[in-house]
């Protein structure tokens, strides 16, 4: 997923891709993961993850399955039938 982080020292916002349980607390760690130069910001400068919900990235090998109800519909199902209503 992609997340936005803000540097408390500079106000700069950086988008970085990482797992849901992973977090970054310093500018240095964030820049290392994002492949960005530190610039003039000290590597120990604090950063915080912004509440943006993240952006889900999908690939052909990582697709979201359809809802369970959709997979239980009988063969020959029609949207107007009474089996799902």
DOTORDREN-47932 format. One record per residue: residue in one letter; x, y, z of N, C-alpha, C, CB in turn. Coordinates in steps of 0.05 Angstrom, whole numbers, always signed. Glycine has a CB too. Layout:
<rs>
A;X;Y;Z;X;Y;Z;X;Y;Z;X;Y;Z
...
</rs>
This chain:
<rs>
X;+17;-23;+0;+0;+0;+0;+18;+25;+0;-19;+0;+24
X;+7;+46;-9;+21;+72;-9;+11;+90;+13;+18;+86;-37
X;+30;+103;+27;+23;+120;+49;+37;+147;+46;+30;+107;+76
X;+25;+168;+57;+37;+194;+57;+49;+199;+85;+17;+216;+49
X;+73;+210;+86;+86;+217;+111;+93;+247;+109;+112;+200;+116
X;+91;+261;+132;+98;+289;+133;+122;+292;+152;+75;+305;+143
X;+141;+308;+144;+164;+315;+161;+156;+338;+179;+190;+321;+144
X;+158;+334;+205;+150;+355;+224;+169;+380;+221;+151;+345;+252
X;+194;+376;+214;+213;+398;+212;+209;+416;+188;+241;+387;+212
X;+202;+404;+165;+201;+419;+140;+172;+421;+129;+218;+406;+120
X;+154;+404;+138;+127;+404;+126;+126;+389;+100;+118;+431;+123
X;+148;+377;+91;+149;+363;+66;+133;+337;+68;+178;+357;+57
X;+118;+330;+48;+102;+305;+48;+115;+286;+27;+72;+311;+41
X;+118;+261;+35;+130;+241;+18;+111;+217;+17;+158;+232;+28
X;+107;+206;-7;+91;+182;-10;+110;+158;-12;+73;+184;-35
X;+105;+137;+3;+122;+113;+2;+104;+88;+3;+142;+114;+26
X;+114;+67;-10;+99;+42;-11;+111;+23;+10;+101;+29;-39
X;+94;+12;+27;+103;-8;+47;+79;-24;+57;+118;+6;+70
X;+85;-44;+73;+64;-61;+85;+47;-46;+105;+76;-85;+97
X;+23;-56;+111;+5;-43;+130;+16;-40;+158;-21;-58;+131
X;+32;-59;+167;+42;-58;+195;+68;-44;+198;+44;-86;+205
X;+80;-36;+176;+106;-22;+176;+102;+8;+180;+122;-28;+150
X;+119;+21;+196;+117;+49;+200;+145;+61;+201;+102;+56;+226
X;+147;+87;+194;+172;+101;+195;+170;+124;+215;+181;+111;+167
X;+190;+129;+230;+189;+150;+250;+209;+172;+245;+194;+139;+278
X;+229;+168;+228;+249;+188;+222;+252;+193;+192;+276;+179;+234
X;+261;+217;+186;+265;+226;+159;+285;+207;+145;+275;+255;+158
X;+306;+200;+159;+327;+183;+147;+315;+155;+139;+349;+179;+166
X;+300;+143;+156;+288;+117;+150;+268;+119;+127;+274;+105;+175
X;+253;+140;+127;+233;+145;+106;+246;+149;+79;+215;+169;+113
X;+267;+166;+78;+281;+171;+53;+295;+146;+43;+301;+194;+57
X;+306;+131;+61;+319;+106;+52;+299;+87;+39;+332;+91;+76
X;+275;+84;+50;+255;+67;+38;+245;+78;+12;+232;+63;+58
X;+241;+104;+11;+230;+117;-13;+251;+121;-35;+217;+144;-6
X;+277;+117;-28;+298;+121;-48;+303;+150;-54;+291;+106;-73
X;+299;+167;-33;+302;+196;-37;+327;+206;-22;+277;+211;-27
X;+339;+227;-32;+362;+239;-17;+352;+253;+8;+378;+259;-35
X;+368;+254;+29;+361;+268;+54;+357;+298;+50;+381;+263;+75
X;+373;+309;+32;+372;+338;+28;+384;+352;+53;+343;+348;+23
X;+374;+374;+60;+384;+389;+84;+370;+381;+110;+380;+419;+79
X;+352;+362;+109;+337;+354;+132;+353;+333;+148;+309;+342;+125
X;+357;+336;+174;+372;+317;+190;+358;+289;+189;+375;+326;+219
X;+373;+268;+187;+361;+241;+186;+344;+234;+210;+382;+220;+182
X;+349;+246;+233;+334;+239;+257;+309;+256;+260;+352;+243;+282
X;+303;+274;+241;+279;+290;+242;+254;+272;+242;+278;+310;+218
X;+235;+278;+260;+212;+260;+262;+193;+264;+238;+197;+266;+288
X;+180;+242;+231;+159;+242;+211;+135;+228;+222;+169;+228;+184
X;+112;+234;+210;+87;+221;+219;+71;+213;+194;+71;+239;+238
X;+58;+190;+197;+42;+180;+175;+15;+195;+175;+37;+149;+177
X;+8;+206;+152;-17;+221;+150;-41;+202;+147;-16;+240;+127
X;-63;+210;+156;-87;+194;+154;-99;+199;+126;-108;+201;+176
X;-93;+180;+109;-103;+183;+81;-116;+157;+72;-80;+191;+62
X;-115;+136;+89;-128;+111;+81;-110;+93;+65;-152;+116;+66
X;-88;+104;+53;-70;+88;+37;-83;+82;+10;-62;+63;+52
X;-67;+74;-8;-77;+67;-35;-69;+38;-40;-65;+85;-57
X;-88;+21;-45;-84;-7;-50;-73;-11;-78;-110;-23;-45
X;-52;-26;-80;-40;-33;-106;-46;-61;-112;-9;-28;-106
X;-56;-66;-136;-62;-93;-144;-46;-101;-168;-92;-96;-151
X;-38;-126;-169;-25;-138;-192;-41;-163;-200;+5;-144;-187
X;-34;-174;-222;-49;-199;-231;-46;-221;-210;-38;-208;-258
X;-24;-222;-196;-20;-243;-176;-31;-235;-148;+9;-250;-173
X;-42;-211;-146;-51;-201;-120;-78;-188;-123;-31;-182;-107
X;-98;-203;-133;-124;-192;-138;-143;-197;-114;-136;-203;-163
X;-161;-179;-110;-181;-183;-88;-203;-201;-99;-193;-155;-79
X;-210;-220;-82;-231;-239;-90;-258;-226;-89;-230;-264;-72
X;-277;-235;-105;-304;-223;-103;-317;-230;-77;-322;-234;-127
X;-338;-215;-69;-351;-221;-44;-361;-250;-43;-374;-202;-39
X;-363;-262;-19;-371;-290;-17;-398;-295;-29;-371;-297;+13
X;-417;-276;-26;-444;-280;-37;-443;-285;-67;-462;-256;-31
X;-425;-271;-81;-424;-273;-110;-415;-301;-118;-404;-252;-121
X;-398;-314;-102;-389;-340;-110;-409;-362;-103;-362;-346;-96
X;-430;-356;-88;-449;-377;-80;-474;-376;-97;-457;-373;-51
X;-476;-359;-116;-500;-357;-133;-502;-382;-151;-499;-332;-150
X;-526;-393;-154;-529;-417;-170;-523;-412;-199;-556;-428;-166
X;-517;-434;-213;-512;-432;-242;-538;-422;-255;-504;-460;-254
X;-534;-406;-276;-557;-395;-290;-570;-371;-275;-578;-416;-294
X;-557;-361;-255;-567;-339;-239;-573;-315;-256;-547;-331;-216
X;-595;-302;-250;-602;-277;-264;-606;-256;-243;-628;-281;-282
X;-598;-231;-248;-601;-209;-229;-629;-206;-217;-592;-184;-241
X;-649;-213;-233;-677;-208;-224;-689;-232;-208;-694;-202;-248
X;-674;-254;-205;-685;-277;-191;-687;-272;-161;-668;-302;-196
X;-702;-288;-147;-707;-284;-119;-686;-298;-101;-734;-294;-112
X;-667;-311;-111;-648;-326;-95;-629;-308;-79;-631;-345;-112
X;-625;-284;-87;-607;-266;-74;-621;-242;-60;-587;-255;-94
X;-646;-242;-61;-661;-219;-50;-676;-226;-26;-679;-207;-70
</rs>
